[in-house]
Amino acid sequence: RMSGSGKDKDARRRAADRRSLSSVVGCSLVRLSKLNGLDLQLYRWTLPRVLKVIHRSDGVSREYFLHTLLVVFPISFHVATLDELLAECVASMSGDGLTQVLRHVMQTLALLPDRGVLVEAGVFEVLHKRVQEAISGLRPDAICDASQLDPFLEMLCELCSFTLHLHPGDVT
């Protein structure tokens, strides 16, 4: 019992450190998004560097950072850099975490009032390609395991919902 208490303290300390670091990085993303003169060109230059930091973080922090990134920067920036953003998501995440981030991306993009911008930017093609990559990365034995397959089915359902939002009334 005594020997286990050290592990609990270490785990709590690491969790507190993770929360603290997440808060610092999240605040930094907010500050970055509020910079005067921030335009798409600067965002394109900054995004790979931010994604590198996100890639090095643990799974829980990675979800938080990607969610924060999606919230604090304009939707138009995400439309223009969607392929890079989703490539990082698919490369560094899997399962439920990836499903949550992709769901958030699609829901965020669906808020854009001008659907024509999404169609012109080829958003569906990018989303479809990245969801397909995520599914193709699934281990063959996972196909028989419903708990591992569920997140990917949810991704496909979310993609279908997004597609119906993008092209209402066009189900052919």
Secondary structure by P-SEA (a helix, b strand, c coil): cccaaaaaaaaaaaaaaaaaaaaaaaaaaaaaaacccccaaaaaaaaaaaaaaaaaccaaaaaaaaaaaaccccaaaaaaaaaaaaaaaaaccccaaaaaaaaaaaaaaaacccaaaaaaaaaaaaaaaaaaaaaaacccccccccccaaaaaaaaaaaaaaaaaacccccc
